[in-house]
Amino acid sequence: MEFKRVAIDTSKHVFTLHGVDERDHPVLRREVKRTQVEPFFSKLRPTEVVLEACGGSHHWGRMLAAMGHRVRLIPPQYVKPFVKRGKNDRNDAEAISEAAARPSMRSVPVKSAEAQAEAMALSVRELLVKQRTQLINALRGHACEFGVISAKGTANAGKLVERVEADTTLPAAAREMFVVLGREIARLDEALRDIDRKLAVQHKANSLSQLLVEVPGIGPLGALTLALTVDATQFKSGRHFAAWIGLTPKDKSTGGKQRLGGISREGNERLRQLLVLGATSVIKVAKPGSKHATPWLSGLLGRRPRMVAAVALANKMARIVWAMMTSGEAYRPAPVAAG
């Protein structure tokens, strides 16, 4: 049997297939075990295979593409509106197929194993930073219960451990647990330093990352994250790229009246965070006469709160990044406002 399109709803052990013919009529509804996926598709003639862009989808995309199939990965948020009534695996597979049938539906390029491996260090670093933050918060919280207060910040965690370890008025069991927390924080600090050294080497070896780091507010980590995780060619314009990151206003317009709200916060949360933090750092040093005090930014800071200005600047940075990534041109600084 030939199919126009086969959608796959993946899971740990059982995958659900939904195939349609040339008239988009369902002709296949079937569950297969994980080990049966490769044999099943190896017997099919080349066809369009659609999956949600989620964990493991790039692996399956590479495997299916090697068999000659045309693979499309669709972001889960674009599939959700097509789910009918109750959520189950068959309805999910059908929704993936329905979403893929839309001519304007966007898809995510299948990443190579090498590209995934290069970006993995960024994900591991983010995870370790979250774990370290949890441990430091636990350390400060438990210390506060015994009347020991410490300043915020990663740099003060070690000093706090030394204080509670030397405080003989604390119960021995508490001091022992403080040492355990301190040891885990120190272990994560060392692991993060090692990852940062490797990321620094990656940054120096990546020509695109070297190009993007010239944009004010984008450091080596942000530049490398953009270079390794963004395919600028899938966006029609810088505005579309900024919208994908979630830096454009929510549109709630109706009846001919335009109503714009706060930023959508959709898309890549990490990229949005990096750009907003970078914009905030630029605003801190955008004093009259400095190289960061452009007429546009100075005027914006005169009309809007600093946080609103930071988001607007992050949006502009995203557009600049898209233009540089698609054209290959170097960053051209804007004129400085008169002091």
C-alpha positions, 0 to 999 in steps of 0.5 A: 500500500502507498501513502501520501503521508504517514504521521508518527506519535512517538513514545517510549515503547509503542508508536502510533501510526496514522497514514492517509492516501492522496485524498487525505483519507485515513487508510492506516491506524496502527500501533507498533513497538519501538523495535518494529518502526525501522522494519515497517518503514524499510518496506515502504516506498519513499513517502512523507513521514511527519513527527512532532519535534520532541525528544528523539525525533531527530534520531528517527528523522535521520534514520527515516531520511536514510531510507529515502523518506521525506521527513518533517518535524513539526513543533508540538505547539502547532500540532495541539490545535488539531487534536480532536476531543479526548487526548489519546495516541491515535488522536495525537497521530491524526493531529500531526497528520492534519497539521502537516497537511496545512500548506503554511505549516512550519517545520523544524530541520532534522539535525545531524548527530554532530550538530546535536552533540555540539549543542549538548554541552549548552543543555548540560550546562543549563541543567547543572546551573539549575541544580547548583542554584537549587543547592545554594537556595537549600543551603541558605534556607537551612542556614536561615533556620538556625539564624545564620544569614548570608548575602545572595550570590554563588560566590558567597556559598563557600563562605556560608559553608565555612561559617556554619561548619565552624559554628560550634553552637549548631548541632553536629548533625546540621553541620554535617549536612551543611558540609554535604551541601557545600561539597555538592556545590563545589563539585558542580562549580568544578564541572561548570568550569570544565564545561565553560572551558570547552565552550570557550574552545567551541566559540573560538572555533565557530566563525558564526559565533565569532561574528555574533559576539560583536553585537553589544549585549551578546557574549560568547555563551549567547553567541555560541547558543545562537550559532548552534541552535538557530537555523536562520534560513527557516525564518522569513524575516528578523521579525519572524525570528523575534516572534519565534523567540517570544519577543513580540507582543501578543496580538488580541485584535478583533473587530478592526481594533488592534490590541497588543499585550505583553510579549508572547513568551513563546518559543525558545526560553533560553534564547529569550533569557540570554537576549533580555539579560544582554539587553539589560547589561547594555542599558546599564552602561548606556550613559550619555556619550558612551558607545552604547547610547544610540539615539534610538536607545536614549530616546526609548529610555526617556519614554519607557521603563527600563525593563520595557526598554530592555525587551524592546532592545532584545527584540532589536538584537534578535533582528540584527542577529537574523540579518547577520546570520542570513547575510554573513555580514559583520555588525555595524555599530549605530551612531552614538547619541550626542551627550 
